[in-house]
Amino acid sequence: MSLISQIIVNADNELRYPSIGELQSINNYLKTGEKRIHISCILRDKEKDIIQQASKAIFKIHPEYIAPGGNAEGARKRSLCIRDYGWYLRLITYGILAGDKNSIEKIGIIGVREMYNSLGVPIIGMIDAIDCLKKATTKFLNQEEIIIVAPYFNFIIQGMS
């Protein structure tokens, strides 16, 4: 749900008009629309480069994952890890476009720890992987764009912790 939809639903549930603060939030959201679209296009266009850099970084931090018996041993398991990177990067773009972290929470955080635990995927490795994805992404952004993007990565990392 977008920030605007969320504000409207909340106000309607409470049988009131949006507050001054909520209207200011909508105003800020609309002012940053072009920036959020631009950032989303960068993430989309640089997806392969971002994922390549992030996957190299995580396997340097955790070489045991690609070693015999590791969670990313062999081409098939490694491709599943890389697929997850793409999924998380898309999830970040959804949040950026919506201007809200609720879509990330609903689509990607609820139950993720339990899923990875049931698959035997170390949570610390996933946290490190998202951090590597964040660092790789920021290489393609300017400082102003990083300020917009970073909280979404941090939200996922915090949700996994």
N, CA, C and O of each residue as an XYZ file, in Angstrom:
644
protein
N       0.846     -1.166      0.000
C       0.000      0.000      0.000
C       0.895      1.232      0.000
O       1.872      1.295      0.746
N       0.570      2.185     -0.814
C       1.380      3.396     -0.882
C       1.140      4.257      0.352
O       0.170      4.072      1.086
N       2.041      5.192      0.557
C       1.919      6.123      1.667
C       0.569      6.834      1.620
O      -0.100      6.972      2.643
N       0.178      7.279      0.449
C      -1.087      8.011      0.304
C      -2.267      7.106      0.674
O      -3.152      7.516      1.426
N      -2.278      5.901      0.157
C      -3.358      4.959      0.468
C      -3.415      4.675      1.961
O      -4.493      4.624      2.553
N      -2.258      4.492      2.557
C      -2.201      4.205      3.989
C      -2.782      5.360      4.808
O      -3.542      5.136      5.751
N      -2.429      6.573      4.450
C      -2.936      7.751      5.166
C      -4.455      7.843      5.025
O      -5.158      8.104      6.001
N      -4.952      7.630      3.826
C      -6.395      7.696      3.595
C      -7.120      6.614      4.381
O      -8.132      6.890      5.024
N      -6.615      5.391      4.337
C      -7.244      4.289      5.063
C      -7.239      4.568      6.567
O      -8.253      4.372      7.238
N      -6.109      5.022      7.094
C      -6.027      5.325      8.526
C      -7.017      6.422      8.923
O      -7.715      6.299      9.929
N      -7.074      7.483      8.138
C      -7.996      8.575      8.442
C      -9.445      8.086      8.370
O     -10.260      8.415      9.233
N      -9.759      7.305      7.346
C     -11.119      6.799      7.193
C     -11.501      5.867      8.339
O     -12.622      5.926      8.844
N     -10.575      5.014      8.747
C     -10.845      4.108      9.870
C     -11.148      4.874     11.153
O     -11.896      4.403     12.010
N     -10.563      6.050     11.273
C     -10.767      6.886     12.465
C     -11.818      7.974     12.224
O     -12.007      8.855     13.063
N     -12.500      7.907     11.076
C     -13.567      8.849     10.719
C     -13.132     10.301     10.867
O     -13.804     11.107     11.511
N     -11.995     10.613     10.255
C     -11.444     11.969     10.337
C     -10.784     12.328      9.020
O     -10.579     11.478      8.153
N     -10.460     13.595      8.889
C      -9.678     14.064      7.752
C      -8.202     13.814      8.054
O      -7.817     13.722      9.220
N      -7.381     13.704      7.023
C      -5.941     13.570      7.279
C      -5.420     14.775      8.071
O      -5.837     15.912      7.850
N      -4.509     14.498      8.987
C      -3.932     15.546      9.829
C      -2.949     16.386      9.021
O      -2.565     16.027      7.908
N      -2.555     17.504      9.605
C      -1.554     18.368      8.971
C      -0.270     17.581      8.719
O       0.323     17.695      7.647
N       0.158     16.799      9.680
C       1.363     15.984      9.520
C       1.235     14.973      8.396
O       2.176     14.757      7.633
N       0.064     14.356      8.297
C      -0.166     13.384      7.223
C      -0.181     14.071      5.860
O       0.356     13.548      4.883
N      -0.799     15.241      5.808
C      -0.807     15.985      4.542
C       0.605     16.414      4.157
O       0.955     16.422      2.977
N       1.410     16.768      5.145
C       2.810     17.122      4.862
C       3.574     15.899      4.346
O       4.416     16.017      3.455
N       3.277     14.729      4.910
C       3.903     13.493      4.425
C       3.542     13.234      2.964
O       4.394     12.832      2.171
N       2.276     13.465      2.610
C       1.850     13.305      1.217
C       2.580     14.306      0.330
O       3.042     13.960     -0.757
N       2.681     15.542      0.797
C       3.386     16.578      0.035
C       4.844     16.180     -0.206
O       5.348     16.306     -1.323
N       5.516     15.702      0.835
C       6.912     15.257      0.698
C       7.021     14.074     -0.268
O       7.951     14.001     -1.071
N       6.072     13.162     -0.181
C       6.045     12.005     -1.069
C       5.933     12.450     -2.531
O       6.661     11.959     -3.394
N       5.027     13.372     -2.795
C       4.839     13.850     -4.163
C       6.060     14.614     -4.672
O       6.408     14.518     -5.849
N       6.700     15.363     -3.800
C       7.898     16.117     -4.198
C       9.052     15.199     -4.585
O       9.886     15.561     -5.415
N       9.101     14.017     -3.988
C      10.219     13.099     -4.258
C       9.868     12.047     -5.312
O      10.639     11.113     -5.534
N       8.714     12.193     -5.959
C       8.277     11.194     -6.929
C       9.268     10.944     -8.060
O       9.568      9.794     -8.381
N       9.771     12.006     -8.659
C      10.725     11.842     -9.758
C      12.005     11.166     -9.285
O      12.567     10.328     -9.990
N      12.464     11.529     -8.093
C      13.686     10.909     -7.548
C      13.476      9.419     -7.323
O      14.342      8.612     -7.660
N      12.321      9.045     -6.748
C      12.054      7.635     -6.473
C      11.950      6.829     -7.764
O      12.419      5.692     -7.826
N      11.345      7.406     -8.783
C      11.264      6.724    -10.078
C      12.652      6.590    -10.687
O      12.996      5.534    -11.219
N      13.447      7.642    -10.615
C      14.818      7.606    -11.139
C      15.641      6.520    -10.438
O      16.347      5.751    -11.092
N      15.548      6.462     -9.128
C      16.283      5.446     -8.361
C      15.826      4.047     -8.770
O      16.652      3.155     -8.966
N      14.528      3.857     -8.896
C      14.002      2.546     -9.291
C      14.523      2.134    -10.662
O      14.819      0.961    -10.891
N      14.634      3.087    -11.563
C      15.181      2.794    -12.901
C      16.651      2.404    -12.812
O      17.095      1.498    -13.518
N      17.401      3.071    -11.963
C      18.816      2.711    -11.783
C      18.919      1.278    -11.271
O      19.693      0.481    -11.800
N      18.146      0.953    -10.251
C      18.206     -0.400     -9.683
C      17.807     -1.441    -10.718
O      18.418     -2.507    -10.799
N      16.799     -1.141    -11.499
C      16.372     -2.060    -12.558
C      17.466     -2.225    -13.613
O      17.799     -3.346    -13.996
N      18.018     -1.114    -14.076
C      18.999     -1.150    -15.155
C      20.342     -1.731    -14.722
O      21.057     -2.316    -15.536
N      20.682     -1.576    -13.467
C      21.974     -2.050    -12.954
C      21.849     -3.345    -12.153
O      22.793     -3.748    -11.474
N      20.693     -3.993    -12.232
C      20.440     -5.192    -11.433
C      21.551     -6.238    -11.568
O      22.054     -6.733    -10.560
N      21.930     -6.572    -12.781
C      22.948     -7.616    -12.980
C      24.277     -7.214    -12.364
O      24.932     -8.033    -11.720
N      24.685     -5.960    -12.551
C      25.945     -5.483    -11.982
C      25.898     -5.480    -10.457
O      26.856     -5.884     -9.798
N      24.785     -5.025     -9.906
C      24.625     -4.980     -8.453
C      24.693     -6.387     -7.877
O      25.405     -6.633     -6.903
N      23.960     -7.297     -8.475
C      23.920     -8.671     -7.971
C      25.277     -9.346     -8.115
O      25.699    -10.089     -7.229
N      25.955     -9.095     -9.212
C      27.288     -9.685     -9.412
C      28.252     -9.201     -8.325
O      28.970    -10.004     -7.729
N      28.266     -7.901     -8.071
C      29.146     -7.350     -7.041
C      28.781     -7.868     -5.652
O      29.655     -8.215     -4.857
N      27.486     -7.915     -5.374
C      27.034     -8.371     -4.061
C      27.352     -9.841     -3.837
O      27.751    -10.223     -2.737
N      27.183    -10.664     -4.854
C      27.464    -12.097     -4.688
C      28.958    -12.348     -4.505
O      29.345    -13.218     -3.724
N      29.794    -11.605     -5.208
C      31.240    -11.739     -4.985
C      31.598    -11.356     -3.554
O      32.421    -12.010     -2.913
N      30.975    -10.295     -3.062
C      31.273     -9.809     -1.712
C      30.834    -10.805     -0.644
O      31.582    -11.051      0.302
N      29.648    -11.382     -0.771
C      29.170    -12.304      0.271
C      30.019    -13.566      0.304
O      30.260    -14.117      1.378
N      30.476    -14.033     -0.855
C      31.270    -15.253     -0.863
C      32.711    -15.003     -0.405
O      33.428    -15.947     -0.073
N      33.133    -13.742     -0.386
C      34.414    -13.398      0.245
C      34.259    -13.393      1.756
O      35.151    -13.828      2.485
N      33.121    -12.899      2.218
C      32.860    -12.884      3.665
C      32.628    -14.299      4.187
O      33.126    -14.666      5.251
N      31.872    -15.086      3.430
C      31.501    -16.447      3.837
C      31.900    -17.453      2.757
O      31.030    -17.989      2.072
N      33.201    -17.719      2.592
C      33.612    -18.683      1.561
C      33.102    -20.096      1.848
O      33.043    -20.934      0.948
N      32.741    -20.352      3.087
C      32.216    -21.676      3.434
C      30.892    -21.981      2.738
O      30.515    -23.146      2.617
N      30.188    -20.959      2.285
C      28.911    -21.181      1.604
C      29.102    -21.826      0.238
O      28.242    -22.581     -0.215
N      30.228    -21.535     -0.426
C      30.459    -22.129     -1.744
C      31.409    -23.330     -1.678
O      31.693    -23.966     -2.692
N      31.892    -23.626     -0.471
C      32.750    -24.796     -0.267
C      31.885    -26.060     -0.294
O      30.667    -25.971     -0.143
N      32.496    -27.233     -0.484
C      31.721    -28.478     -0.457
C      30.880    -28.583      0.823
O      31.383    -28.424      1.936
N      29.588    -28.855      0.628
C      28.652    -28.949      1.746
C      28.015    -27.624      2.138
O      27.149    -27.589      3.012
N      28.435    -26.536      1.503
C      27.898    -25.214      1.835
C      26.538    -24.971      1.213
O      26.129    -25.672      0.286
N      25.850    -23.983      1.726
C      24.501    -23.659      1.247
C      24.469    -23.216     -0.211
O      23.435    -23.341     -0.867
N      25.586    -22.700     -0.732
C      25.636    -22.229     -2.124
C      26.635    -23.049     -2.936
O      27.195    -22.567     -3.920
N      26.847    -24.272     -2.519
C      27.770    -25.157     -3.236
C      27.181    -25.512     -4.603
O      26.006    -25.862     -4.712
N      27.992    -25.419     -5.617
C      27.564    -25.796     -6.961
C      26.740    -24.715     -7.643
O      26.228    -23.790     -7.013
N      26.636    -24.869     -8.947
C      25.975    -23.850     -9.765
C      24.490    -23.707     -9.445
O      23.972    -22.590     -9.438
N      23.801    -24.803     -9.183
C      22.359    -24.751     -8.934
C      22.051    -23.990     -7.648
O      21.217    -23.084     -7.645
N      22.713    -24.351     -6.570
C      22.461    -23.678     -5.285
C      22.900    -22.213     -5.339
O      22.243    -21.336     -4.778
N      24.001    -21.968     -6.009
C      24.489    -20.593     -6.132
C      23.488    -19.751     -6.925
O      23.255    -18.590     -6.588
N      22.902    -20.321     -7.964
C      21.924    -19.563     -8.755
C      20.675    -19.248     -7.935
O      20.038    -18.218     -8.159
N      20.314    -20.114     -6.991
C      19.179    -19.830     -6.111
C      19.478    -18.639     -5.204
O      18.604    -17.812     -4.946
N      20.718    -18.558     -4.723
C      21.115    -17.414     -3.900
C      21.049    -16.123     -4.716
O      20.554    -15.099     -4.243
N      21.545    -16.187     -5.920
C      21.552    -15.013     -6.790
C      20.113    -14.615     -7.153
O      19.798    -13.430     -7.259
N      19.254    -15.608     -7.340
C      17.842    -15.327     -7.599
C      17.236    -14.541     -6.427
O      16.470    -13.599     -6.633
N      17.586    -14.935     -5.202
C      17.085    -14.222     -4.020
C      17.562    -12.774     -4.013
O      16.816    -11.876     -3.623
N      18.796    -12.544     -4.442
C      19.298    -11.167     -4.524
C      18.393    -10.319     -5.426
O      18.016     -9.203     -5.067
N      18.054    -10.853     -6.583
C      17.184    -10.126     -7.507
C      15.824     -9.858     -6.895
O      15.250     -8.785     -7.084
N      15.309    -10.835     -6.161
C      14.011    -10.684     -5.509
C      14.063     -9.561     -4.472
O      13.164     -8.722     -4.415
N      15.115     -9.550     -3.656
C      15.233     -8.499     -2.639
C      15.436     -7.124     -3.285
O      14.906     -6.130     -2.789
N      16.175     -7.056     -4.353
C      16.367     -5.775     -5.028
C      15.043     -5.258     -5.590
O      14.757     -4.064     -5.504
N      14.243     -6.142     -6.160
C      12.911     -5.730     -6.632
C      12.044     -5.277     -5.464
O      11.320     -4.287     -5.569
N      12.115     -5.989     -4.371
C      11.348     -5.636     -3.178
C      11.708     -4.233     -2.693
O      10.836     -3.465     -2.286
N      12.987     -3.912     -2.739
C      13.440     -2.567     -2.362
C      12.813     -1.528     -3.297
O      12.365     -0.477     -2.839
N      12.779     -1.812     -4.591
C      12.206     -0.839     -5.523
C      10.718     -0.647     -5.258
O      10.207      0.462     -5.411
N      10.014     -1.703     -4.865
C       8.589     -1.558     -4.546
C       8.413     -0.585     -3.385
O       7.546      0.289     -3.420
N       9.243     -0.745     -2.360
C       9.170      0.156     -1.212
C       9.491      1.586     -1.584
O       8.818      2.516     -1.142
N      10.520      1.763     -2.397
C      10.909      3.115     -2.829
C       9.769      3.768     -3.608
O       9.429      4.925     -3.364
N       9.184      3.027     -4.540
C       8.090      3.583     -5.334
C       6.864      3.906     -4.481
O       6.207      4.927     -4.686
N       6.563      3.034     -3.528
C       5.410      3.260     -2.657
C       5.699      4.346     -1.627
O       4.773      4.945     -1.079
N       6.975      4.601     -1.363
C       7.331      5.565     -0.337
C       7.015      5.043      1.042
O       6.735      5.808      1.965
N       7.063      3.712      1.176
C       6.612      3.089      2.412
C       7.258      1.711      2.558
O       7.533      1.036      1.566
N       7.492      1.310      3.783
C       8.114      0.011      4.035
C       7.088     -1.110      4.225
O       7.463     -2.275      4.355
N       5.806     -0.768      4.241
C       4.778     -1.790      4.463
C       4.791     -2.872      3.396
O       4.596     -4.047      3.708
N       5.018     -2.495      2.141
C       5.044     -3.510      1.083
C       6.199     -4.477      1.297
O       6.070     -5.672      1.035
N       7.318     -3.965      1.770
C       8.460     -4.831      2.063
C       8.113     -5.776      3.200
O       8.433     -6.964      3.151
N       7.466     -5.248      4.212
C       7.100     -6.083      5.356
C       6.118     -7.162      4.950
O       6.290     -8.325      5.316
N       5.096     -6.796      4.204
C       4.073     -7.760      3.814
C       4.592     -8.804      2.842
O       4.293     -9.991      2.980
N       5.367     -8.368      1.862
C       5.834     -9.290      0.824
C       7.069    -10.066      1.265
O       7.191    -11.256      0.977
N       7.996     -9.389      1.972
C       9.295    -10.008      2.140
C       9.823    -10.264      3.521
O      10.820    -10.974      3.648
N       9.224     -9.735      4.571
C       9.812     -9.915      5.889
C       9.036    -10.922      6.729
O       9.627    -11.718      7.458
N       7.730    -10.883      6.625
C       6.908    -11.769      7.446
C       7.227    -13.221      7.088
O       7.016    -13.655      5.956
N       7.723    -13.940      8.045
C       8.015    -15.353      7.866
C       9.347    -15.680      7.228
O       9.686    -16.855      7.084
N      10.116    -14.666      6.839
C      11.369    -14.941      6.129
C      12.380    -15.653      7.031
O      13.075    -16.563      6.581
N      12.463    -15.251      8.276
C      13.402    -15.923      9.192
C      13.050    -17.390      9.342
O      13.926    -18.254      9.302
N      11.765    -17.669      9.515
C      11.330    -19.055      9.673
C      11.617    -19.868      8.419
O      12.027    -21.026      8.498
N      11.396    -19.245      7.253
C      11.649    -19.943      5.993
C      13.126    -20.301      5.868
O      13.473    -21.445      5.572
N      14.004    -19.302      6.099
C      15.428    -19.574      5.974
C      15.902    -20.576      7.021
O      16.750    -21.418      6.724
N      15.373    -20.502      8.237
C      15.729    -21.481      9.256
C      15.312    -22.884      8.843
O      16.066    -23.838      9.034
N      14.110    -23.016      8.275
C      13.637    -24.337      7.862
C      14.466    -24.900      6.706
O      14.582    -26.116      6.557
N      15.044    -24.008      5.886
C      15.882    -24.445      4.767
C      17.341    -24.644      5.182
O      18.165    -25.089      4.383
N      17.653    -24.313      6.433
C      19.021    -24.451      6.912
C      19.945    -23.343      6.425
O      21.164    -23.511      6.394
N      19.363    -22.214      6.047
C      20.155    -21.072      5.589
C      20.471    -20.214      6.807
O      19.556    -19.752      7.488
N      21.758    -19.994      7.092
C      22.113    -19.187      8.262
C      21.588    -17.747      8.133
O      21.848    -17.069      7.139
N      20.856    -17.301      9.139
C      20.291    -15.951      9.114
C      21.396    -14.907      9.048
O      21.256    -13.908      8.343
N      22.489    -15.119      9.769
C      23.583    -14.139      9.729
C      24.106    -13.987      8.302
O      24.503    -12.894      7.896
N      24.106    -15.068      7.553
C      24.528    -15.007      6.157
C      23.570    -14.193      5.308
O      23.992    -13.456      4.417
N      22.278    -14.326      5.585
C      21.291    -13.533      4.839
C      21.408    -12.057      5.196
O      21.276    -11.191      4.331
N      21.653    -11.778      6.459
C      21.842    -10.384      6.883
C      23.076     -9.804      6.187
O      23.042     -8.687      5.669
N      24.159    -10.572      6.182
C      25.372    -10.133      5.487
C      25.117     -9.972      3.987
O      25.636     -9.050      3.358
N      24.322    -10.866      3.426
C      24.021    -10.805      1.993
C      23.247     -9.530      1.648
O      23.538     -8.876      0.646
N      22.275     -9.183      2.468
C      21.507     -7.957      2.213
C      22.402     -6.734      2.386
O      22.267     -5.756      1.650
N      23.313     -6.785      3.353
C      24.255     -5.685      3.533
C      25.177     -5.568      2.308
O      25.472     -4.458      1.864
N      25.627     -6.693      1.765
C      26.442     -6.664      0.542
C      25.638     -6.106     -0.629
O      26.170     -5.361     -1.451
N      24.373     -6.462     -0.703
C      23.499     -5.940     -1.756
C      23.344     -4.429     -1.604
O      23.363     -3.694     -2.592
N      23.195     -3.980     -0.383
C      23.085     -2.542     -0.112
C      24.352     -1.817     -0.557
O      24.280     -0.793     -1.236
N      25.504     -2.346     -0.177
C      26.780     -1.701     -0.527
C      26.984     -1.686     -2.038
O      27.447     -0.688     -2.590
N      26.642     -2.776     -2.706
C      26.782     -2.820     -4.168
C      25.836     -1.821     -4.830
O      26.198     -1.179     -5.815
N      24.648     -1.694     -4.301
C      23.664     -0.759     -4.861
C      24.135      0.681     -4.730
O      24.005      1.474     -5.662
N      24.678      1.010     -3.572
C      25.065      2.405     -3.328
C      26.198      2.866     -4.239
O      26.407      4.069     -4.395
N      26.921      1.945     -4.836
C      27.985      2.333     -5.775
C      27.431      2.984     -7.044
O      28.159      3.662     -7.769
N      26.149      2.774     -7.303
C      25.526      3.314     -8.507
C      24.664      4.544     -8.219
O      23.999      5.065     -9.114
N      24.681      5.004     -6.967
C      23.823      6.113     -6.552
C      24.636      7.268     -6.006
O      25.755      7.082     -5.527
N      24.066      8.468     -6.080
C      24.714      9.605     -5.430
C      24.262      9.665     -3.970
O      23.401      8.893     -3.550
N      24.838     10.571     -3.212
C      24.568     10.627     -1.776
C      23.097     10.865     -1.459
O      22.552     10.248     -0.544
N      22.465     11.736     -2.193
C      21.044     12.018     -1.970
C      20.190     10.768     -2.220
O      19.241     10.499     -1.484
N      20.536     10.017     -3.254
C      19.810      8.792     -3.575
C      20.061      7.707     -2.530
O      19.153      6.947     -2.193
N      21.274      7.634     -2.022
C      21.609      6.659     -0.975
C      20.768      6.916      0.269
O      20.299      5.976      0.911
N      20.578      8.185      0.607
C      19.776      8.538      1.781
C      18.334      8.030      1.630
O      17.703      7.644      2.613
N      17.828      8.034      0.412
C      16.472      7.539      0.154
C      16.432      6.012      0.208
O      15.480      5.437      0.736
N      17.452      5.353     -0.333
C      17.455      3.897     -0.485
C      17.841      3.154      0.795
O      17.244      2.127      1.118
N      18.812      3.654      1.509
C      19.382      2.935      2.661
C      18.349      2.462      3.684
O      18.453      1.329      4.153
N      17.360      3.276      4.049
C      16.405      2.807      5.060
C      15.642      1.541      4.663
O      15.238      0.770      5.533
N      15.443      1.320      3.382
C      14.730      0.123      2.939
C      15.587     -1.126      3.131
O      15.092     -2.166      3.566
N      16.866     -1.018      2.808
C      17.780     -2.131      3.077
C      17.878     -2.370      4.578
O      17.834     -3.512      5.035
N      18.010     -1.294      5.342
C      18.128     -1.410      6.794
C      16.889     -2.053      7.403
O      16.983     -2.808      8.371
N      15.741     -1.752      6.836
C      14.488     -2.340      7.319
C      14.496     -3.858      7.139
O      14.076     -4.594      8.031
N      14.969     -4.319      5.994
C      15.058     -5.769      5.751
C      16.060     -6.407      6.701
O      15.794     -7.450      7.297
N      17.221     -5.762      6.834
C      18.255     -6.292      7.736
C      17.704     -6.381      9.159
O      17.877     -7.397      9.832
N      17.054     -5.335      9.606
C      16.482     -5.322     10.955
C      15.408     -6.402     11.087
O      15.328     -7.070     12.118
N      14.590     -6.577     10.062
C      13.547     -7.584     10.096
C      14.082     -8.997     10.165
O      13.423     -9.882     10.710
N      15.263     -9.224      9.625
C      15.886    -10.540      9.667
C      16.621    -10.789     10.978
O      16.849    -11.935     11.366
N      16.984     -9.714     11.651
C      17.782     -9.837     12.884
C      16.966    -10.350     14.042
O      17.490    -10.508     15.145
